[in-house]
C-alpha cells in the first residue's frame, strides 16, 4: 500500500482526511479535520494529547460542511455559521487557536469576497421580489375569482328569494284549501298532487335552468349556444355512423 501524502490520512472507510495542525500553549495539538465524503466536505476540530506514550484524539466540535465544488452561496452559508460555532467554543479556544482554525479552513473553503457576497445578496433580493410579486398577483387573482363567485351566488340568492316570495301566497292558499277539504267542504280548483317522479322531474328541470343561467352569466349565452350546437352535430354524426354500421353488418 502506498503511503499517504504528508498531512493526509487514508481512513478505513475510504474517506480522505486532511488535518491542519497548530500547537496550543498547553502542548496540546489541535487539528482541523477535513473529511471528503460523497456529499461534500465535512469540517471538524479534533484535540490530540499524549498520555502514557500514546496519542489520544478527542472530537471537539463539528464546524459544518459544504458540497463538492461549493458555490459562493454555499460558502457564505458555511462561513456565516462557522463564526457562531467557534463562539460556542470560547471556553476551549483562545484567540490564537481560533485564528489558526480560520486560516486552515480558508485554505480549503475560501472565505467569500465582498463582490461574491454582493452578487448573492442581489440574487436573493431578486428572488424575494419575484416571490412576493407572485404572491400579490395570486392573491389579486383569487380575490377577483371570488368576486365573480360572490356575484353569481348573490344572483342565485336573489332568484331563490323571489321564487320563495312568489310561492309563499300559493302555499298559503293551498293550506286554506286543505283546511276546507278537511272540514268536508267541496273545494273547486284542487288538482291532483304531483307524483314523486313528476316532482323529481320538476326539480331536475329547475336545477338545469339554474345551471344554464349561471353558465350563461359567466361565459355568455352565445358561447353556450355554440357549444350546444357543436355537441348536437357531434351526436348526430355518431348516431348516423352507428346506424350505417348496423346496416352494413345486416343488423337492420
Steps between C-alpha positions, in 0.01 A plus 500: 500500500633845408561744783263793524641845433608716790195633690255256339377182671320227308214365714363145497170639369676622188455867586795737482576705808717809480627633832630851553689527829601767741651483848315621807682662790430191715693278256171363372461466125182621332404358161259645248382186330360505147320184395408464135173310475278420205270789587772754572772611738448470877697721738568433867743587779686218672724528807798263533688449828778259589447279803720208610683496172183491293314774313130529578262689268187673621236640267437855616229620263370479148537825308265423213533376146484619141412317177768393260595804288309740728336807350539848651158450659622177666812669630307800633267268690793297636701799617194666649445201730871436556551809715197409713639152556841633595338743743343201673853359552627811674585301813716257298678732258706813548540775241809343347339162460190653350706697249691186404174313448365773272823502301493123455138503389555792262763294319239234418176702494584858398322773688252671263616831362303822525415478130368146541290602799357793305411278203331239721311767691386651169371161382322444832338844473385423146360164609321659795349768274382234252353292781298779659386628162371153413326484838342842435384400152359170628311671782356760262396231252339299778311806622371566148388138464315513831337828403360322194383209714345745747314680224367170366401390849323828563304462176402145595394616847295780351330255262423257780363778721276620215379143447429464871305827496299377199434154641407627848146619416437180303609292798267699726209455258570128483492477879166680509355264240632206702325627811173535311528148356575363847178668621309306235445782254509450125776726374545579133848536352667225701712315246661160519825510702822446311647152509852441631622455145342827389646679802849366424458600137395851600792528740739380230358752252530778755861404583579489128356848452706634790820345365427631150445848639824492700705371208348759265586775750863388515580418135215663313194352333656501147786283623252259662292482183809439286617217725153341504486516120843343469409216733165444325679466165749260656219282639327497161820390326559222752141382468513489118832315516355240738188449287710463187717235671189306600375511139836374367504221759144403413361584842232729357 
